[in-house]
Every structure is written in structure tokens, then in C-alpha cells.
Amino acid sequence: MTLALPETYMDHLVAPHHRGDVEGAHAAGEAGSMVGGLGVRITLAFGAEGNGDARIAEAAGRSFGSGAGVAPLSFVCSYVRGQSPALARTLTSEHVLDELGEGVPGRVPERVRLATAL
């Protein structure tokens, strides 16, 4: 018996959100290998609310070398948009997996669980 893949995971895999690079990004980060294996890149642009608090206005990402990072990266880019940098830093791979797996541990492929750590 196999479990069907979660709808949230499939949504981010089949139609990734916020792909590419943010034009005029204020920050960028890479993890993994961009040449072989698996690598991810995320770019961010910041803005401020009316009270002057910094917010992540835009986030976009790219996955290299393997499709395993596509859904986690898509989820992360969606999640952090509009958040404060402090709140975005609290996001963990466990939270991403919980959201992609819709609260059921082990519902996303093993390779995706490994990629989520990036």
C-alpha cells in the first residue's frame, strides 16, 4: 500500500511559487552544490511597514541539480514573504516538512526530506 502524495507538496512541486531571482535583491544565500548533487539559491528583497519594521517584501528561489529541492524551496519562499526577518529565521526544516506533508510524518519522499535540510 502506498500513500498518495500530499496536496500541499504536489502544489509546490508541480507549480512552484516564486521561482527565479528577485530583481534588485538585498540578500542572497546558497546551500549545497550548484554544480552536482543538490543546491538551492534564495534571493530576498526587504521593505518596511508603516511603523518602520523591516519585512521580507519578495522572496524567490532556484533549485539546482535535482528536483528534490523544488517543493521545499517554493514553500519557504511563500512562507517568508511578508514576514519579519526575525520570524523567517525561526523557520525549521521540520516545520517545512510538516507543512508539505500536511501534518503526517514521512508523507514526502526521502530525497525531499534530505533536500529540506538545505
DSSP file (Angstrom, degrees, kcal/mol; ACC not computed):
  #  RESIDUE AA STRUCTURE BP1 BP2  ACC     N-H-->O    O-->H-N    N-H-->O    O-->H-N    TCO  KAPPA ALPHA  PHI   PSI    X-CA   Y-CA   Z-CA
    1    1 A M              0   0    0      0, 0.0     2,-0.4     0, 0.0     0, 0.0   0.000 360.0 360.0 360.0 132.0    0.0    0.0    0.0
    2    2 A T        -     0   0    0      0, 0.0     2,-0.3     0, 0.0     0, 0.0  -0.918 360.0-125.7-116.5 145.1    1.3    3.4   -0.9
    3    3 A L        -     0   0    0     -2,-0.4     2,-0.1     1,-0.1     0, 0.0  -0.657  28.9-113.2 -84.6 142.2    0.2    6.7    0.4
    4    4 A A        -     0   0    0     -2,-0.3     3,-0.1     1,-0.1    -1,-0.1  -0.468  40.2-101.0 -68.4 145.6   -0.9    9.4   -2.0
    5    5 A L        -     0   0    0     -2,-0.1   103,-0.1     1,-0.1    -1,-0.1  -0.457  47.4 -96.3 -68.5 141.7    1.4   12.4   -2.0
    6    6 A P     >  -     0   0    0      0, 0.0     4,-2.5     0, 0.0     5,-0.2  -0.235  23.1-127.1 -62.1 145.6    0.0   15.3   -0.1
    7    7 A E  H  > S+     0   0    0      1,-0.2     4,-2.6     2,-0.2     5,-0.2   0.878 109.0  53.6 -59.7 -41.1   -1.8   18.0   -2.0
    8    8 A T  H  > S+     0   0    0      2,-0.2     4,-1.9     1,-0.2    -1,-0.2   0.925 110.7  46.6 -62.5 -44.7    0.4   20.8   -0.5
    9    9 A Y  H  > S+     0   0    0     91,-0.9     4,-1.9     1,-0.2    -2,-0.2   0.938 113.3  48.7 -61.0 -47.9    3.5   19.0   -1.6
   10   10 A M  H  X S+     0   0    0     -4,-2.5     4,-3.0     1,-0.2     5,-0.4   0.877 107.8  55.2 -62.9 -38.8    2.2   18.4   -5.1
   11   11 A D  H  X S+     0   0    0     -4,-2.6     4,-1.9     1,-0.2    -1,-0.2   0.933 112.6  41.9 -58.8 -47.4    1.1   22.1   -5.4
   12   12 A H  H  < S+     0   0    0     -4,-1.9    -1,-0.2     1,-0.2    -2,-0.2   0.772 118.4  47.2 -73.4 -25.5    4.6   23.3   -4.7
   13   13 A L  H  < S+     0   0    0     -4,-1.9    -2,-0.2    -5,-0.2    -1,-0.2   0.924 118.5  36.4 -79.2 -47.3    6.2   20.6   -6.8
   14   14 A V  H  < S+     0   0    0     -4,-3.0    -3,-0.2     1,-0.3    -2,-0.2   0.850 134.6  22.0 -78.3 -36.3    4.0   20.9   -9.9
   15   15 A A  S  < S-     0   0    0     -4,-1.9    -1,-0.3    -5,-0.4    -2,-0.1  -0.602  85.1-158.3-131.7  71.6    3.6   24.7   -9.9
   16   16 A P        -     0   0    0      0, 0.0     3,-0.4     0, 0.0     2,-0.3  -0.188  12.6-132.4 -56.5 140.0    6.4   26.1   -7.8
   17   17 A H  S    S+     0   0    0      1,-0.2    44,-0.2    54,-0.1    60,-0.2  -0.689  76.8   7.7 -92.5 144.5    5.8   29.5   -6.4
   18   18 A H  S    S+     0   0    0     -2,-0.3    43,-2.1     1,-0.2    -1,-0.2   0.906  80.7 179.2  57.3  52.7    8.3   32.4   -6.6
   19   19 A R  B     +a   61   0A   0     -3,-0.4     2,-0.3    41,-0.2    43,-0.2  -0.539  41.2  21.4 -84.2 150.8   10.8   30.8   -9.0
   20   20 A G  S    S-     0   0    0     41,-2.0     2,-0.4    -2,-0.2    23,-0.2  -0.709  99.6 -42.1 102.6-148.3   13.9   32.6  -10.1
   21   21 A D        -     0   0    0     -2,-0.3     2,-0.5    21,-0.1    40,-0.1  -0.939  50.0-114.2-123.7 145.9   15.7   35.5   -8.6
   22   22 A V    >   -     0   0    0     -2,-0.4     3,-1.3    38,-0.3     2,-0.3  -0.671  36.1-123.1 -75.4 125.5   14.3   38.7   -7.1
   23   23 A E  T 3  S+     0   0    0     -2,-0.5    -1,-0.1     1,-0.3    20,-0.0  -0.555  96.5  12.3 -70.4 131.0   15.4   41.6   -9.2
   24   24 A G  T 3  S-     0   0    0     -2,-0.3    -1,-0.3     1,-0.1    -2,-0.0   0.818  92.6-172.5  71.5  31.3   17.3   44.2   -7.1
   25   25 A A    <   -     0   0    0     -3,-1.3    20,-0.3     1,-0.1    -1,-0.1  -0.192  24.7-155.3 -58.9 146.5   17.6   41.7   -4.2
   26   26 A H  S    S+     0   0    0     18,-2.6     2,-0.3     1,-0.2    19,-0.2   0.621  78.6  19.6 -93.4 -18.7   19.0   42.9   -0.9
   27   27 A A  E     -B   44   0A   0     17,-1.8    17,-2.9     2,-0.0     2,-0.3  -0.995  60.5-175.4-151.9 150.1   20.2   39.5    0.1
   28   28 A A  E     -B   43   0A   0     -2,-0.3     2,-0.3    15,-0.2    15,-0.2  -0.993   3.8-174.2-145.2 148.3   21.0   36.1   -1.4
   29   29 A G  E     -B   42   0A   0     13,-2.4    13,-2.5    -2,-0.3     2,-0.3  -0.998   3.9-165.9-144.5 147.2   22.0   32.7    0.0
   30   30 A E  E     -B   41   0A   0     -2,-0.3     2,-0.3    11,-0.2    11,-0.2  -0.961   5.2-178.3-130.7 149.0   23.1   29.4   -1.4
   31   31 A A  E     +B   40   0A   0      9,-2.2     9,-2.4    -2,-0.3     2,-0.1  -0.990  51.5  10.0-143.7 150.0   23.4   26.0    0.1
   32   32 A G  E    S-B   39   0A   0     -2,-0.3     2,-0.5     7,-0.2     7,-0.3  -0.479 104.0 -36.8  83.4-155.7   24.5   22.6   -1.3
   33   33 A S        -     0   0    0      5,-2.5    31,-0.1     3,-0.2    -2,-0.0  -0.931  37.4-167.3-113.1 124.2   26.2   22.2   -4.6
   34   34 A M  S    S+     0   0    0     -2,-0.5    31,-0.2     1,-0.1     5,-0.1   0.649  91.1  43.9 -79.7 -14.7   25.2   24.3   -7.6
   35   35 A V  S    S+     0   0    0      1,-0.3     2,-0.3     3,-0.1    -1,-0.1   0.861 123.2   7.5 -99.6 -45.0   27.2   22.0  -10.0
   36   36 A G  S    S+     0   0    0      2,-0.1     2,-0.5    28,-0.1    -1,-0.3  -0.960 114.4   8.4-139.1 155.1   26.4   18.4   -8.9
   37   37 A G  S    S-     0   0    0     -2,-0.3     2,-0.4    28,-0.2    -5,-0.0  -0.660 111.9 -27.3  80.3-123.3   24.1   16.8   -6.4
   38   38 A L        +     0   0    0     -2,-0.5    -5,-2.5    27,-0.1     2,-0.3  -0.997  61.0 165.4-136.0 133.5   21.6   19.3   -5.0
   39   39 A G  E     -BC  32  64A   0     25,-2.1    25,-3.5    -2,-0.4     2,-0.3  -0.988  13.2-161.9-143.5 152.4   21.8   23.0   -4.4
   40   40 A V  E     -BC  31  63A   0     -9,-2.4    -9,-2.2    -2,-0.3     2,-0.4  -0.980   0.9-166.6-134.7 149.2   19.4   25.8   -3.7
   41   41 A R  E     -BC  30  62A   0     21,-2.4    21,-2.5    -2,-0.3     2,-0.4  -0.999   5.6-173.4-133.5 135.7   19.6   29.6   -4.0
   42   42 A I  E     -BC  29  61A   0    -13,-2.5   -13,-2.4    -2,-0.4     2,-0.4  -0.992   4.3-164.0-129.8 139.7   17.2   32.1   -2.5
   43   43 A T  E     -BC  28  60A   0     17,-2.8    17,-2.0    -2,-0.4     2,-0.3  -0.951   8.5-165.4-122.6 145.4   17.1   35.9   -3.0
   44   44 A L  E     -BC  27  59A   0    -17,-2.9   -18,-2.6    -2,-0.4   -17,-1.8  -0.953  12.5-162.5-131.6 146.4   15.3   38.4   -0.8
   45   45 A A  E     - C   0  58A   0     13,-2.2    12,-1.8    -2,-0.3    13,-1.8  -0.992  19.6-146.5-124.1 138.6   14.2   42.0   -1.0
   46   46 A F  E     + C   0  56A   0     -2,-0.4     2,-0.3    10,-0.3    10,-0.2  -0.734  19.4 170.9-106.9 152.6   13.2   43.9    2.1
   47   47 A G  E     - C   0  55A   0      8,-2.6     8,-2.8    -2,-0.3     2,-0.4  -0.799  25.8-117.3-141.1-177.0   10.7   46.6    2.7
   48   48 A A  E     - C   0  54A   0     -2,-0.3     6,-0.2     6,-0.2     2,-0.1  -0.972  14.5-129.9-131.8 146.6    9.2   48.3    5.7
   49   49 A E    >   -     0   0    0      4,-2.3     3,-2.3    -2,-0.4     6,-0.0  -0.306  46.9 -88.9 -78.9 174.6    5.8   48.6    7.2
   50   50 A G  T 3  S+     0   0    0      1,-0.3    -1,-0.1     2,-0.1    -2,-0.0   0.759 129.7  55.7 -57.3 -26.5    4.3   51.9    8.0
   51   51 A N  T 3  S-     0   0    0      2,-0.1    -1,-0.3     1,-0.0    -3,-0.0   0.400 121.0-107.0 -89.6   4.2    5.8   51.7   11.5
   52   52 A G    <   +     0   0    0     -3,-2.3     2,-0.2     1,-0.3    -2,-0.1   0.399  69.9 145.7  89.5  -3.1    9.3   51.2   10.0
   53   53 A D        -     0   0    0      1,-0.1    -4,-2.3    -5,-0.1    -1,-0.3  -0.511  52.2-116.1 -70.4 133.1    9.6   47.5   10.9
   54   54 A A  E     + C   0  48A   0     -2,-0.2     2,-0.3    -6,-0.2    -6,-0.2  -0.421  37.3 179.9 -69.5 141.8   11.5   45.5    8.2
   55   55 A R  E     - C   0  47A   0     -8,-2.8    -8,-2.6    29,-0.2     2,-0.9  -0.960  37.7-107.9-137.3 154.1    9.6   42.9    6.3
   56   56 A I  E     - C   0  46A   0     27,-2.8    26,-4.1    24,-0.4    27,-0.3  -0.776  36.8-179.3 -82.6 108.1   10.6   40.4    3.5
   57   57 A A  E     +     0   0A   0    -12,-1.8     2,-0.3    -2,-0.9   -11,-0.2   0.872  64.6  11.8 -79.6 -38.8    8.8   42.0    0.6
   58   58 A E  E     - C   0  45A   0    -13,-1.8   -13,-2.2    -3,-0.1     2,-0.3  -0.991  59.3-179.2-141.3 147.7    9.9   39.5   -2.0
   59   59 A A  E     + C   0  44A   0     -2,-0.3     2,-0.3   -15,-0.2   -15,-0.2  -0.988   8.3 168.2-144.7 137.6   11.5   36.0   -2.0
   60   60 A A  E     - C   0  43A   0    -17,-2.0   -17,-2.8    -2,-0.3     2,-0.3  -0.985   9.2-170.1-146.8 155.2   12.4   33.8   -4.9
   61   61 A G  E     -aC  19  42A   0    -43,-2.1   -41,-2.0    -2,-0.3     2,-0.3  -0.957  14.7-151.1-147.9 164.0   14.5   30.7   -5.3
   62   62 A R  E     - C   0  41A   0    -21,-2.5   -21,-2.4    -2,-0.3     2,-0.4  -0.986  10.8-149.7-133.8 143.8   16.1   28.2   -7.6
   63   63 A S  E     - C   0  40A   0     -2,-0.3     2,-0.4   -23,-0.2   -23,-0.2  -0.957  17.7-161.7-113.8 134.6   16.9   24.5   -7.2
   64   64 A F  E     + C   0  39A   0    -25,-3.5   -25,-2.1    -2,-0.4   -31,-0.2  -0.910  59.5   3.4-119.7 142.6   19.9   23.1   -9.0
   65   65 A G  S    S+     0   0    0     -2,-0.4     2,-0.3   -27,-0.2   -28,-0.2   0.128 120.9  36.8  82.8 -21.5   20.9   19.5   -9.8
   66   66 A S    >   -     0   0    0    -27,-0.2     3,-0.7   -30,-0.1   -27,-0.2  -0.978  67.8-132.5-160.4 147.2   17.9   17.7   -8.5
   67   67 A G  G >> S+     0   0    0     -2,-0.3     3,-1.4     1,-0.2     4,-0.5   0.523  88.4  92.3 -78.2  -5.0   14.1   18.3   -8.4
   68   68 A A  G 34 S+     0   0    0      1,-0.3    -1,-0.2     2,-0.1     3,-0.1   0.787  84.5  49.9 -63.0 -27.5   14.1   17.3   -4.7
   69   69 A G  G <> S+     0   0    0     -3,-0.7     4,-2.2     1,-0.2    -1,-0.3   0.532  87.3  88.0 -88.1  -5.8   14.5   20.9   -3.5
   70   70 A V  H <> S+     0   0    0     -3,-1.4     4,-2.4     2,-0.2     5,-0.2   0.954  90.9  39.7 -61.0 -56.1   11.7   22.4   -5.7
   71   71 A A  H  X S+     0   0    0     -4,-0.5     4,-2.5     2,-0.2     5,-0.2   0.927 117.2  47.9 -65.4 -46.6    8.8   22.0   -3.3
   72   72 A P  H  > S+     0   0    0      0, 0.0     4,-2.6     0, 0.0    -1,-0.2   0.925 114.4  47.1 -60.2 -42.0   10.6   22.9   -0.1
   73   73 A L  H  X S+     0   0    0     -4,-2.2     4,-2.6     2,-0.2    -2,-0.2   0.907 111.3  51.3 -65.7 -41.6   12.1   26.0   -1.7
   74   74 A S  H  X S+     0   0    0     -4,-2.4     4,-2.0    -5,-0.3    -1,-0.2   0.921 111.6  47.8 -59.5 -45.0    8.7   27.0   -3.1
   75   75 A F  H  X S+     0   0    0     -4,-2.5     4,-2.9     2,-0.2    -2,-0.2   0.935 111.3  50.2 -62.2 -46.2    7.1   26.6    0.3
   76   76 A V  H  X S+     0   0    0     -4,-2.6     4,-2.5     1,-0.2     5,-0.2   0.922 109.7  50.1 -60.3 -45.7    9.9   28.6    2.0
   77   77 A C  H  X S+     0   0    0     -4,-2.6     4,-1.1     1,-0.2    -1,-0.2   0.903 114.3  45.2 -60.9 -41.0    9.6   31.5   -0.5
   78   78 A S  H  < S+     0   0    0     -4,-2.0    -2,-0.2    -5,-0.2    -1,-0.2   0.913 113.6  50.4 -66.0 -42.8    5.9   31.6    0.0
   79   79 A Y  H  < S+     0   0    0     -4,-2.9    -2,-0.2     1,-0.2    -1,-0.2   0.893 110.3  46.5 -64.9 -43.4    6.1   31.4    3.8
   80   80 A V  H >< S+     0   0    0     -4,-2.5     3,-2.4    -5,-0.2   -24,-0.4   0.719  82.4 108.7 -80.2 -19.8    8.7   34.2    4.4
   81   81 A R  T 3< S+     0   0    0     -4,-1.1   -24,-0.2     1,-0.3     3,-0.1  -0.379  92.8  10.7 -60.0 126.8    7.1   36.8    2.1
   82   82 A G  T 3  S+     0   0    0    -26,-4.1    -1,-0.3     1,-0.3     2,-0.2   0.316 105.3 117.8  87.9  -8.2    5.6   39.5    4.4
   83   83 A Q  S <  S-     0   0    0     -3,-2.4   -27,-2.8   -27,-0.3    -1,-0.3  -0.493  71.0-105.9 -88.8 159.3    7.3   38.1    7.5
   84   84 A S     >  -     0   0    0    -29,-0.2     4,-2.6    -2,-0.2     5,-0.2  -0.524  31.1-116.4 -74.7 151.5    9.9   39.9    9.6
   85   85 A P  H  > S+     0   0    0      0, 0.0     4,-2.0     0, 0.0     5,-0.1   0.882 116.6  55.8 -56.7 -36.6   13.5   38.6    9.2
   86   86 A A  H  > S+     0   0    0      1,-0.2     4,-0.5     2,-0.2    -3,-0.0   0.917 109.9  43.9 -63.0 -43.2   13.4   37.5   12.8
   87   87 A L  H >4 S+     0   0    0      1,-0.2     3,-1.2     2,-0.2     4,-0.4   0.904 110.7  54.9 -69.0 -40.1   10.3   35.4   12.3
   88   88 A A  H >< S+     0   0    0     -4,-2.6     3,-1.5     1,-0.3    -1,-0.2   0.865 101.2  59.9 -60.8 -35.8   11.7   34.0    9.0
   89   89 A R  H 3< S+     0   0    0     -4,-2.0    -1,-0.3     1,-0.3    -2,-0.2   0.702  95.7  62.9 -66.8 -18.2   14.8   32.8   10.8
   90   90 A T  T << S+     0   0    0     -3,-1.2    -1,-0.3    -4,-0.5     2,-0.2   0.590  75.4 113.3 -82.7  -9.4   12.7   30.7   13.1
   91   91 A L    <   -     0   0    0     -3,-1.5     2,-0.3    -4,-0.4    -3,-0.0  -0.450  51.4-166.4 -65.0 129.5   11.5   28.5   10.2
   92   92 A T     >  -     0   0    0     -2,-0.2     4,-2.1     1,-0.1     5,-0.2  -0.764  35.0-115.0-116.0 161.4   12.9   25.0   10.5
   93   93 A S  H  > S+     0   0    0     -2,-0.3     4,-2.7     1,-0.2     5,-0.2   0.851 118.0  58.1 -62.6 -32.4   13.2   22.1    8.2
   94   94 A E  H  > S+     0   0    0      2,-0.2     4,-2.3     1,-0.2    -1,-0.2   0.899 105.6  48.9 -63.4 -39.9   10.8   20.2   10.5
   95   95 A H  H  > S+     0   0    0      2,-0.2     4,-2.5     1,-0.2    -2,-0.2   0.928 111.5  49.3 -64.7 -44.5    8.2   22.9   10.0
   96   96 A V  H  X S+     0   0    0     -4,-2.1     4,-3.0     1,-0.2     5,-0.2   0.934 113.0  46.8 -60.3 -47.1    8.6   22.8    6.2
   97   97 A L  H  X S+     0   0    0     -4,-2.7     4,-2.5     1,-0.2    -1,-0.2   0.888 110.8  52.5 -63.3 -39.0    8.2   19.0    6.2
   98   98 A D  H  <>S+     0   0    0     -4,-2.3     5,-3.1    -5,-0.2     6,-0.3   0.920 113.5  43.6 -62.2 -43.9    5.2   19.2    8.5
   99   99 A E  H ><5S+     0   0    0     -4,-2.5     3,-1.0     3,-0.2    -2,-0.2   0.931 116.2  46.0 -68.3 -45.6    3.5   21.7    6.2
  100  100 A L  H 3<5S+     0   0    0     -4,-3.0   -91,-0.9     1,-0.2    -2,-0.2   0.858 116.9  45.3 -65.8 -34.2    4.4   19.9    3.0
  101  101 A G  T ><5S-     0   0    0     -4,-2.5     3,-1.5    -5,-0.2    -1,-0.2   0.380 110.6-123.8 -89.3   3.8    3.3   16.5    4.5
  102  102 A E  T < 5S-     0   0    0     -3,-1.0    -3,-0.2     1,-0.3    -4,-0.1   0.879  72.0 -50.4  53.7  43.3    0.2   18.1    5.8
  103  103 A G  T 3 <S+     0   0    0     -5,-3.1    -1,-0.3    -6,-0.2    -4,-0.1   0.462 113.4 114.4  81.6   1.7    1.0   17.0    9.4
  104  104 A V    X   -     0   0    0     -3,-1.5     3,-1.4    -6,-0.3    -1,-0.2  -0.907  65.6-130.4-109.5 109.4    1.7   13.4    8.6
  105  105 A P  T 3  S+     0   0    0      0, 0.0    -7,-0.0     0, 0.0    -8,-0.0  -0.243  88.1  18.0 -57.4 140.7    5.4   12.4    9.1
  106  106 A G  T 3  S+     0   0    0      3,-0.1     4,-0.1     1,-0.1     7,-0.0   0.585  83.5 122.5  79.3  10.7    7.0   10.6    6.3
  107  107 A R    <   +     0   0    0     -3,-1.4    -1,-0.1   -10,-0.1     3,-0.0   0.601  61.4  66.2 -85.0  -9.2    4.5   11.6    3.6
  108  108 A V  S    S-     0   0    0     -4,-0.1     5,-0.1  -103,-0.1    -7,-0.1  -0.821 101.7 -85.9-106.8 153.8    7.0   13.3    1.3
  109  109 A P    >>  -     0   0    0      0, 0.0     4,-1.8     0, 0.0     3,-0.7  -0.147  35.5-116.6 -57.2 150.1    9.8   11.3   -0.5
  110  110 A E  H 3> S+     0   0    0      1,-0.3     4,-2.2     2,-0.2     5,-0.2   0.880 114.6  56.5 -55.5 -43.4   13.0   10.7    1.5
  111  111 A R  H 3> S+     0   0    0      1,-0.2     4,-2.3     2,-0.2    -1,-0.3   0.859 106.4  51.2 -59.9 -34.9   15.1   12.7   -1.0
  112  112 A V  H <> S+     0   0    0     -3,-0.7     4,-2.1     2,-0.2    -1,-0.2   0.883 106.5  53.7 -69.7 -38.7   12.8   15.7   -0.4
  113  113 A R  H  X S+     0   0    0     -4,-1.8     4,-0.6     1,-0.2    -2,-0.2   0.906 111.1  46.6 -61.7 -40.0   13.3   15.3    3.4
  114  114 A L  H >< S+     0   0    0     -4,-2.2     3,-0.9     1,-0.2     4,-0.4   0.911 111.9  50.2 -67.2 -42.4   17.1   15.4    2.8
  115  115 A A  H >< S+     0   0    0     -4,-2.3     3,-1.6     1,-0.2    -2,-0.2   0.822  99.1  66.8 -65.1 -31.4   16.8   18.4    0.5
  116  116 A T  H 3< S+     0   0    0     -4,-2.1    -1,-0.2     1,-0.3    -2,-0.2   0.786  87.1  68.4 -63.3 -27.2   14.7   20.3    3.0
  117  117 A A  T <<        0   0    0     -3,-0.9    -1,-0.3    -4,-0.6    -2,-0.2   0.787 360.0 360.0 -63.0 -26.1   17.6   20.5    5.4
  118  118 A L    <         0   0    0     -3,-1.6    -1,-0.3    -4,-0.4    -2,-0.2   0.502 360.0 360.0 -68.3 360.0   19.3   22.9    2.9
